[in-house]
Amino acid sequence: MVSALFVVSEEGYWGEECVEPLTTLDEAGVDITVATPTGGPPVVDERSVDPETVGEEAAERIREIHETDERLNDPERLAAVDAADFDAVVFPGGHGTEWDVNQDRHARALLRDAVENDGSVALVVCHAVGLLAFTRASDGSFLVEGRDVTGFPNDWEEGIVDENDLMPDGRKLPYWVEDEVIAAGGNWDAELDEDVSVTVDGDLITARGPESSAAAANELQQALVRDADAQP
């Protein structure tokens, strides 16, 4: 059976960016495991389940899945999972990833192995794309160097943080994703003129934000089908 690992933040994941890939792969019969840095249940960013922000229907759907999905409520520890055991590794976004997932050495190893190993693929969404700025390839170079990527853009971040980089909840944003990924050598294009931004570079799929989650999930599903068909 095709399998996927979801690496989800305990500091605040964006609901749609987890739920869209999760439900899309579920419907395709993919066996899904969820992991978090400490093995504790992930925390959903309350803004992503605010009816005034995402609409009542989406907010209700995301909150229900967050509260009732057994995999989200009883995740594995990142240190206890191996990318080699999965056909895909998915990193949902959310500002919270900047404080845990993107700084986690086990998350970096999972991303590196999923991209470098034959027969596996990685999907990285929104703020989780910042993980690419801190992940080294096996040869010591940055994994993102020379790769085409999209992710959460500076133009959007400017509308969220204040002049001191403080979030609405008072936390200070430690870095801006676009700046760090470009500094690590990524070919950045968030396609701000487009409604959806999903970029595929080999076995690395990146998505700009919530509105790109469904398209990214479909791209990942197609990649898994292609990989399965290519197996002898």
C-alpha positions as CSV (number, residue, x, y, z in Angstrom):
1,M,0.0,0.0,0.0
2,V,1.2,3.5,-0.8
3,S,2.0,5.4,2.4
4,A,2.6,9.0,3.4
5,L,4.0,10.7,6.5
6,F,2.6,14.1,7.6
7,V,5.0,16.2,9.7
8,V,2.8,18.7,11.6
9,S,3.6,21.6,13.9
10,E,2.9,21.6,17.6
11,E,3.2,25.4,17.5
12,G,0.4,26.1,15.1
13,Y,-0.3,24.5,11.7
14,W,-2.6,26.1,9.1
15,G,-5.7,23.9,9.0
16,E,-6.4,23.8,5.3
17,E,-2.8,23.1,4.4
18,C,-2.9,19.9,6.4
19,V,-6.5,18.8,5.9
20,E,-6.6,19.2,2.1
21,P,-3.6,16.8,1.5
22,L,-4.8,14.5,4.3
23,T,-8.3,14.0,2.9
24,T,-7.1,13.9,-0.7
25,L,-4.7,11.1,0.1
26,D,-7.2,9.4,2.3
27,E,-9.7,9.2,-0.5
28,A,-7.0,7.7,-2.8
29,G,-6.4,4.9,-0.3
30,V,-3.0,6.1,0.9
31,D,-1.9,4.9,4.4
32,I,-1.2,8.0,6.4
33,T,1.0,8.4,9.5
34,V,1.3,11.7,11.4
35,A,4.4,12.8,13.3
36,T,5.2,15.9,15.4
37,P,8.5,17.0,16.9
38,T,7.8,15.7,20.4
39,G,5.0,13.2,19.6
40,G,2.4,15.5,21.2
41,P,-0.8,16.4,19.3
42,P,-0.4,19.1,16.8
43,V,-1.9,22.5,17.4
44,V,-4.1,24.2,14.8
45,D,-3.6,27.9,14.2
46,E,-6.9,29.4,15.5
47,R,-6.9,31.9,12.6
48,S,-7.3,28.9,10.2
49,V,-10.5,27.8,11.9
50,D,-12.0,31.3,12.4
51,P,-15.2,31.4,10.4
52,E,-14.6,35.1,9.6
53,T,-11.3,34.2,8.1
54,V,-12.0,31.0,6.2
55,G,-15.8,30.8,6.1
56,E,-18.1,28.8,8.4
57,E,-18.1,25.6,6.3
58,A,-14.3,25.4,6.1
59,A,-13.8,26.3,9.7
60,E,-16.2,23.6,10.9
61,R,-14.7,20.9,8.6
62,I,-11.2,21.7,9.6
63,R,-11.9,21.8,13.3
64,E,-13.8,18.5,13.2
65,I,-11.0,16.7,11.5
66,H,-8.4,18.3,13.9
67,E,-10.4,17.2,16.9
68,T,-11.5,13.7,15.7
69,D,-8.8,12.3,13.5
70,E,-7.0,9.6,15.5
71,R,-3.7,10.1,13.6
72,L,-3.6,13.8,14.5
73,N,-4.6,13.0,18.1
74,D,-2.0,10.3,18.6
75,P,1.1,11.2,16.4
76,E,4.5,9.6,16.3
77,R,7.7,11.3,17.4
78,L,9.8,12.7,14.5
79,A,12.8,11.0,15.9
80,A,11.1,7.6,15.6
81,V,10.1,7.7,11.9
82,D,12.2,7.1,8.8
83,A,11.5,8.6,5.3
84,A,12.5,5.2,3.8
85,D,9.3,3.7,5.2
86,F,7.1,6.1,3.2
87,D,6.4,7.0,-0.4
88,A,5.8,10.6,0.5
89,V,6.5,13.1,3.3
90,V,4.2,16.0,3.7
91,F,5.0,19.2,5.6
92,P,1.9,21.4,6.1
93,G,2.6,25.0,6.7
94,G,1.5,27.6,9.2
95,H,3.6,30.2,11.1
96,G,4.1,27.7,13.9
97,T,6.5,25.7,11.7
98,E,9.0,28.4,12.1
99,W,9.4,27.6,15.8
100,D,9.5,23.8,15.7
101,V,9.4,21.8,12.4
102,N,11.7,24.0,10.4
103,Q,14.3,24.0,13.2
104,D,14.1,20.3,13.8
105,R,17.1,18.2,12.6
106,H,14.9,15.1,12.3
107,A,12.5,17.0,10.0
108,R,15.5,18.1,7.9
109,A,16.6,14.5,7.6
110,L,13.2,13.4,6.5
111,L,13.0,16.1,3.9
112,R,16.4,15.4,2.6
113,D,15.8,11.6,2.4
114,A,12.4,12.0,0.7
115,V,13.8,14.2,-2.0
116,E,17.1,12.4,-2.6
117,N,15.9,8.8,-2.4
118,D,14.4,7.1,-5.4
119,G,10.7,6.3,-5.2
120,S,9.7,9.0,-2.7
121,V,8.5,12.6,-2.9
122,A,8.1,15.5,-0.6
123,L,5.4,18.1,-0.5
124,V,6.2,21.3,1.5
125,V,3.5,24.0,1.9
126,C,3.6,27.7,2.8
127,H,5.8,28.6,5.9
128,A,7.1,25.0,6.0
129,V,9.0,25.9,2.9
130,G,11.3,27.6,5.3
131,L,12.6,24.2,6.2
132,L,14.4,24.2,2.8
133,A,16.6,27.1,4.0
134,F,18.0,24.9,6.8
135,T,18.3,21.5,5.1
136,R,21.5,20.2,3.7
137,A,21.8,17.7,0.9
138,S,24.0,14.6,1.4
139,D,26.9,16.5,-0.3
140,G,26.7,19.3,2.2
141,S,25.1,21.9,-0.1
142,F,21.7,23.4,0.7
143,L,19.0,21.1,-0.6
144,V,17.2,24.0,-2.2
145,E,20.2,25.3,-4.1
146,G,19.3,25.6,-7.8
147,R,15.8,24.3,-7.3
148,D,12.6,26.0,-8.4
149,V,10.3,26.7,-5.4
150,T,7.3,28.6,-4.2
151,G,6.2,29.4,-0.7
152,F,4.8,32.1,1.6
153,P,5.9,35.4,0.1
154,N,7.3,38.6,1.8
155,D,4.4,40.6,0.2
156,W,2.0,38.6,2.3
157,E,4.1,38.5,5.5
158,E,4.1,42.3,5.5
159,G,0.3,42.3,6.0
160,I,0.6,40.0,9.1
161,V,3.5,41.1,11.2
162,D,4.1,44.7,12.5
163,E,7.2,46.8,12.1
164,N,8.9,44.8,14.8
165,D,8.0,41.4,13.2
166,L,5.5,40.7,15.9
167,M,2.7,38.4,15.1
168,P,-1.0,39.2,16.0
169,D,-0.5,36.8,19.0
170,G,2.6,38.7,20.2
171,R,5.2,36.2,19.1
172,K,8.2,37.6,17.2
173,L,8.6,36.0,13.8
174,P,12.2,34.6,13.7
175,Y,12.7,34.9,9.9
176,W,10.8,35.5,6.7
177,V,10.6,32.4,4.5
178,E,11.2,34.0,1.2
179,D,14.4,35.7,2.4
180,E,15.9,32.6,3.9
181,V,15.1,30.3,0.9
182,I,16.6,32.8,-1.6
183,A,19.7,33.1,0.6
184,A,20.1,29.3,0.5
185,G,20.1,29.4,-3.3
186,G,16.5,28.6,-4.2
187,N,15.0,29.9,-7.4
188,W,12.0,31.6,-5.8
189,D,8.8,32.5,-7.6
190,A,5.6,32.8,-5.5
191,E,3.6,33.7,-8.7
192,L,1.8,36.5,-7.0
193,D,-0.3,37.2,-10.1
194,E,-1.7,33.7,-10.0
195,D,-4.6,32.4,-7.8
196,V,-2.7,29.2,-7.2
197,S,1.1,28.5,-7.0
198,V,2.4,25.0,-7.0
199,T,6.0,24.2,-8.2
200,V,7.4,20.8,-9.0
201,D,11.2,20.3,-9.2
202,G,12.0,16.6,-9.3
203,D,10.8,14.9,-6.2
204,L,10.2,18.2,-4.4
205,I,6.7,19.8,-4.6
206,T,6.2,23.2,-3.0
207,A,3.0,25.2,-2.6
208,R,2.5,28.9,-1.7
209,G,-0.3,28.9,0.8
210,P,-3.8,27.7,1.8
211,E,-5.5,28.4,-1.5
212,S,-2.8,26.2,-3.2
213,S,-3.3,23.3,-0.9
214,A,-5.9,21.4,-3.0
215,A,-3.8,21.7,-6.2
216,A,-0.7,20.7,-4.3
217,A,-2.5,17.6,-2.9
218,N,-3.6,16.6,-6.4
219,E,-0.1,17.1,-7.7
220,L,1.3,14.9,-4.9
221,Q,-1.3,12.2,-5.6
222,Q,-0.4,12.2,-9.3
223,A,3.3,11.8,-8.4
224,L,2.5,8.8,-6.2
225,V,0.6,7.2,-9.0
226,R,3.5,7.8,-11.4
227,D,5.9,6.3,-8.9
228,A,3.7,3.3,-8.3
229,D,3.4,2.7,-12.1
230,A,7.1,2.9,-12.5
231,Q,7.7,0.1,-10.0
232,P,8.8,-3.2,-11.5
